[in-house]
Amino acid sequence: MNPEQLTPREIVEHLDRYIVGQLEAKRSVAIALRNRWRRQNVAADLRHEIMPKNILMIGPTGVGKTEIARRLAKLAGAPFLKVEATKFTEIGYVGRDVESIVRDLVDVGVALVQQEHEARLEDRVRDIVERRIVEAIEAQKGVKRALDGSDAGRPTFVVGQDGSVHEDHGTGLHAQVRDGHLDDMWIEVELDENEAGPKVQAEVSAAFDFAPIFEQLIPKKKRRRRMKVKEARQAFMREESLRHLDMRRVVDEAIERVEEYGIVFIDELDKVAVRQNSHGPDVSREGVQRDLLPLVEGTTVSTRHGLVSTDHILFVAAGAFHVSTPADLLPELQGRFPIRVNLDPLTQDDFRRILTEPSNSLTRQYSALMATEGVTLQFESSAIEAIAEMAFQANENAENIGARRLQTVMEKLFEEISFSAPERDGEVIPVTDAFVRARLGDIVADRDLSRYIL
């Protein structure tokens, strides 16, 4: 289904496949995504007046703030960029300019649209690629024949895996290449010296229309390489896709998609909040907020692809706010994030659900990893409960890093198996409560040790 046609309820159901709990945050982002579709269906005279309702997510680390924004952008097929507020400083200080957020987002959009256009070009350039491979095979074997179909009635040629060429009136060389029968055959091919050349040329000309000049300034150099047919197919596909790609159209479409559907996730916004009655570095923090303000309010930024308006880009900010509060942000910036959602700390039951319910759960990931070595992991429900309990206790005893603690615990739990797995092909390993406690019990019990290991 087209993501734009998803209802808020369907969006939440999709997010439930990857993120446990946090219903309030899921509902907020689902409504924000649906509003994108609603705005496009409003009368043109009013459409420009409808601004995105930016979201501020408040909650401790590791509870799903970043994952919610990332999954939302992937679902929408929209240009998405995650930045950390602490990476930027006020103009005049050492640090990145906040306008680089928009420039980076446009680059993401161009890459996204270009990938889609290249996928649509695959069928168009596949025959050209196959013809180039056939020509390379015939050139190195001294075989001469027409490739445009005008050689009807003439004998075709078959190439064996050993490189031998002989006549065959049944199966043609072109068909063998198309079917992948010659993928492991070594051939010598001629490729552009700089495959990025046409891309850079088109991007620059899209903004300044200097295409004829750049065609003369950037000569097409060739280089000969020896590779397998399957590698040559990939190299030719890249080369022909760039050659047939209309980068002017790609850039225009990317800018439009960034302006209408772009999503920026600003993490650690609480780190640039200015606490009351404070001095020193807080001057720079306030400067970052003032520089962010016009971007969030709506402005026009100059990029290497052209001018980009931020009026309708959706900004999702997040922070723990355990030292400062949202009230410590500039009032103007607070007003640009009208929707605020509080994410709940994770409980032991949440940890249990995270281990089993998401389609990308850690238990499924580790089972898949070990299966590549021929090792089968069998998780018992008691083991899942024990892992959740251990991770929750580690968060209580040391720093609370939320669900990220599960990754550390699981890596420590399967460290020995991961190391010896290549020698344990065919083995079935039951993961039980006793198995978990034997490997993690002492570490979790020792608070000082768990601080450094878990």
Secondary structure as GFF3:
##gff-version 3
##sequence-region A 1 454
A	DSSP	three_ten_helix	3	5	.	.	.	ID=ss1
A	DSSP	alpha_helix	8	16	.	.	.	ID=ss2
A	DSSP	alpha_helix	23	40	.	.	.	ID=ss3
A	DSSP	alpha_helix	44	47	.	.	.	ID=ss4
A	DSSP	beta_strand	55	58	.	.	.	ID=ss5
A	DSSP	alpha_helix	65	76	.	.	.	ID=ss6
A	DSSP	beta_strand	80	84	.	.	.	ID=ss7
A	DSSP	three_ten_helix	85	87	.	.	.	ID=ss8
A	DSSP	alpha_helix	100	141	.	.	.	ID=ss9
A	DSSP	beta_strand	156	159	.	.	.	ID=ss10
A	DSSP	beta_strand	165	168	.	.	.	ID=ss11
A	DSSP	alpha_helix	173	179	.	.	.	ID=ss12
A	DSSP	beta_strand	186	192	.	.	.	ID=ss13
A	DSSP	alpha_helix	197	208	.	.	.	ID=ss14
A	DSSP	alpha_helix	211	217	.	.	.	ID=ss15
A	DSSP	beta_strand	222	228	.	.	.	ID=ss16
A	DSSP	alpha_helix	229	244	.	.	.	ID=ss17
A	DSSP	alpha_helix	247	261	.	.	.	ID=ss18
A	DSSP	beta_strand	263	267	.	.	.	ID=ss19
A	DSSP	three_ten_helix	269	272	.	.	.	ID=ss20
A	DSSP	alpha_helix	282	297	.	.	.	ID=ss21
A	DSSP	beta_strand	300	303	.	.	.	ID=ss22
A	DSSP	beta_strand	306	309	.	.	.	ID=ss23
A	DSSP	beta_strand	314	319	.	.	.	ID=ss24
A	DSSP	three_ten_helix	326	328	.	.	.	ID=ss25
A	DSSP	alpha_helix	331	335	.	.	.	ID=ss26
A	DSSP	beta_strand	339	342	.	.	.	ID=ss27
A	DSSP	alpha_helix	348	356	.	.	.	ID=ss28
A	DSSP	alpha_helix	362	371	.	.	.	ID=ss29
A	DSSP	beta_strand	376	379	.	.	.	ID=ss30
A	DSSP	alpha_helix	381	397	.	.	.	ID=ss31
A	DSSP	alpha_helix	404	413	.	.	.	ID=ss32
A	DSSP	alpha_helix	415	420	.	.	.	ID=ss33
A	DSSP	three_ten_helix	421	423	.	.	.	ID=ss34
A	DSSP	beta_strand	428	431	.	.	.	ID=ss35
A	DSSP	alpha_helix	433	445	.	.	.	ID=ss36
A	DSSP	alpha_helix	447	453	.	.	.	ID=ss37
###
